Amino acid sequence: MTSEHRDALAGAARQAAMEVIAYGSSARVVKPDYAPEPVDGRVGILTAGTPDVGAAEEARMMVEAAGLGARLEADLGVAGLP
């Protein structure tokens, strides 16, 4: 992400009463002090290859923000199988 993009994202987040935080390797926007009631449930997130990890991390963030537990297992593709 360029500094120009980061500044634009931060400005848009401020206008929406949100803040930009670092989550994993990506910048994300969350609402300050948002904490849902924990839910008795877990979600498994599986990826076929490492290029999918960014989207999977975002999915994990959304699941956790909803109060659920999440487990991410990456690179479960079959390319290496004989």
N, C-alpha and C positions, 0 to 999 in steps of 0.2 A: 504494500500500500504506500503510495506516495504521501509526502507531507501535505500536499494540496488536498488529497482525498481524506486524509486523517482530520485536517482542519474542517472540511465540509461536513464530515460525519459528526465531529464534536459539536459544531454549530447547530446542526439539525437536532442532535440529541438534547442540547441545552434548551432549545425552543420547545421540545416535547417534555421538559422536566425529567429528562433521563440523563444518564452518563455513560460514557464509553469506558469499558473495562477490558482487561486482557483475560482471555479464557483460552487455555491451550496455546496454540500457535496463531490464533486469529483474534482480531478485535471484534467485540460484540457490544450490543447495546442492551442495557437492562434498566429496569426502574429501581431507583434507590429504595432500600428497606422493604422490597417485595419478598415475602416469605409465605408461601401457601402452607396450609395444613398438610403435614405428611400423610400420605396415602399408603395403605398396606398393599403394595404392588411393586413388581419389578419388571423392567423392560430389557430385553436383550437386543443389542444392536450389532449386526454382523456385516462385515464388508468382504467383498471378493478380492480386493487388492488394495495396496497402500495408497493409490490415488484417491480412493474413496474416504480416507480417514478424515479429511477436513469436513466433509458433509456429515460424517458419522459423529464427529465431535460436536458439531452444531446440534444434531439430533439429540445427543446425550445431554447437552446443556438445556434444551427445551424440556426434555423429560424430567430432569432434576428440578427445573424451575417450576414444574407442575406438581412437585412434591413426591415424585416416584423415585425409586432406586433404579439405577441403570448400570448395565455392564456392556462394555464395548470389547468385541473380539475382532481384530483386524486381520486382513490378508488370508482369508479362508478359501481363496480361489483354488481351482484345480489345475492350473497351468503347469505346476511342477510334478503332477502325477504321471506315471508312465502309461 
